[in-house]
Amino acid sequence: MTSLAHEFYFSEEILTSEQKHFQFQNVFLGHSSFVNKSQNYFVLPHTNDTKFLIHDGQNIEVLPNICKHRYATMLKGKGSCHKIVCPIHSWSYDLNGNIVNPTGIECESSTHSLEKESIDIYDGFIFPENSSALKNALKAAKKFTDIDFEKLNFFAHERFFVKVNWKSYMDTFLDNYHLEAYHPNFRTFLDSRYIESIFKDDFSVQAIHLREKPQIKTPALQAYLDCYNKYIGKFPEDYGAVWLCIYPNIIIEISQCFALVAIVVPESIDSCSIYEYRLVEEQFTQHQDFLKAFEKYMYEIEYEDHDLMTKIHQGRKVLYQQGNKHYGPYHPTKEAGQEQFHDYIRRIISGSSNNFHPVKTKVLSY
């Protein structure tokens, strides 16, 4: 089997089909720590601020952030409120989304209230009802980590742009072939010769071992390990990192007591937005030096990954523009995750080969 055809990265028709069939903004709907107190709300940036979480005193709900009058977005960021008020005409809703007496207008409450989204919550992670991939990936990850997902605490989020096709971003996290060549710490601290993997139709989980005699190559990693030793103790000797890819576009990286959730959202053929949510086990939330050290360590790896994926995107684009049909093979073990992800893409987009026929595009059941 050869890699995904260049058309999958640069055809506008394929991008349109992906945006039609993939729920890019709805696979992950937050974590319970986003709204851990009654009346807390949190607008989800990766939904273009069109959805928010709210704690109504008993339950966490997901509601649309669009007023039913003239469709303005209402809440911003995060905070606390006893009712939801549109800033344009002051239409108001209670914390369950029920409309509260719009001034000067008679209207049916059932028609003009905000509809609750049907959701499931597993270990604090919130996702659409009957969507099992995220839940199953979290369950599978417990083979490699004892992190308590439910007791994670949100501490930061960030959005940044990357000038590559969204699949190029996902590909990088499913490619273990580049690790030693591109990441200094993977040559001496983490051991890419020993990666354990779980592959399913709609997700993968991979865990990398520490080297027997780990060496530290960068100040960022040293600062992170110093803080770990300060607040927790000796660094674990089994897995240095665990990462989950939930298809089509969610990445969860687990580093000991930290979890980083990334949502990859296509903006165009040549660009995507990355929405990152950072969580840590609740007992470490107040240790700012620990949080900053983790972020700096992750930034270092992300910088290396972004440089790599940009080079691949640029080269692949030249071949596409030239009409070159050369598609490289997969490494049988180190790129097995990438091959599985590409098979997932092929199942959604027409057929099971690299030939794309827009007229025949359909969603296949799987």
C-alpha positions, 0 to 999 in steps of 0.5 A, a space after each residue: 500500500 502506498 501513501 495517500 495521493 497528493 490530491 487528498 491534500 490539495 484538491 478543493 473538491 476533497 476538502 469540500 467533501 471532508 468538511 461535509 462529512 467530518 464533524 471537525 468541531 464536534 468530536 470533543 466538546 470540552 472537559 468537566 473542569 472547564 465549568 467546575 462550579 454552578 453557573 460557570 460557563 465556557 465558550 468553546 473556541 474550536 466551534 467558532 464560539 458557537 457553542 458553550 458549556 454551562 453548569 446549571 447547578 446539577 448538570 453540565 450542558 452544551 448549548 448553542 451560543 447563537 440567539 434565537 432572535 437575530 442570531 448574534 453570538 452571546 457569551 464570550 470566553 469564560 465566566 459565571 452568570 445566572 442567565 444568558 443575555 444576548 448583547 444586541 436586544 437583551 433576549 434572555 435564557 435561563 441556564 437550561 436554555 429556556 427563553 425568559 420573556 423577550 421584551 415586547 414580543 410574544 413567541 413560543 418558548 419551545 420554538 425560541 429556546 436554546 436546544 440542549 445538545 445530547 452529550 455523554 461524559 466519560 472520565 470528565 471528557 464531553 462528547 456527542 451522544 452515541 459517539 464512541 471513538 473518544 471514549 474508547 480511546 481514553 479507555 484504551 490509553 489506561 493500559 499505558 497511563 494511570 493519569 486520572 482523566 476525571 480529576 484533570 483541571 483545565 489551566 490554559 488554552 491557545 489557538 495557533 495557525 499552521 500553514 499546512 493541510 490539516 491531514 499533514 498535521 495529523 500525519 506527523 503525530 502518526 509517524 514514528 519514523 521521524 522521531 530520532 531524526 528530528 527530535 533531539 530528546 527522542 534520540 537520548 531520552 525517549 526510545 522510539 525503538 520501543 513504542 506500543 500501539 493500539 489501532 482501531 478503526 476510528 482511533 489509535 493509542 501509542 506509548 513510547 518507552 524511556 531509554 534505559 539510560 536516558 540523557 537530556 539534550 535540551 534545557 526545556 526538558 531539563 526544566 520540566 524534569 526538575 519541576 517533576 522531581 520537585 513536586 512529584 518525585 522520581 520520574 517514572 521508568 516506563 512510558 515517557 509519553 502517550 498520545 491518542 489520535 481520535 479520527 478525524 482530527 483530535 490529538 491528546 498527548 499525555 505526559 505524566 500528570 499533564 494532558 494536552 488536547 488539540 483540535 485540528 480544524 481546516 481553514 483552507 487547503 494550505 492552512 489549519 487552526 490548532 486549538 489546544 486545551 491544557 489540563 493537569 492533575 488538580 493537585 498541581 494547578 497552583 504550581 505555576 513554574 511546573 505549568 510553564 515548564 511543561 508548556 515550554 517543553 511542549 513548545 519545543 517539540 511543536 516547533 520541531 514538528 511544525 518545521 517537519 510538516 511544513 517541509 513535507 507539505 511544500 514538497 508534496 505541493 510541488 509534486 501535485 502542481 507538476 502532476 507527479 503521481 509518485 506516492 511513497 510506501 509506508 514503513 511497516 511498523 513506524 508508519 502503521 498509524 499513518 497508514 491506518 489514518 489514511 485508510 480511514 480517510 479513504 473509507 470516507 472519500 470515494 473508494 479504497 484506492 488513491 483514485 478520487 472521483 468526485 462524482 462518486 463521492 459518498 460516505 461508506 458505512 464502517 
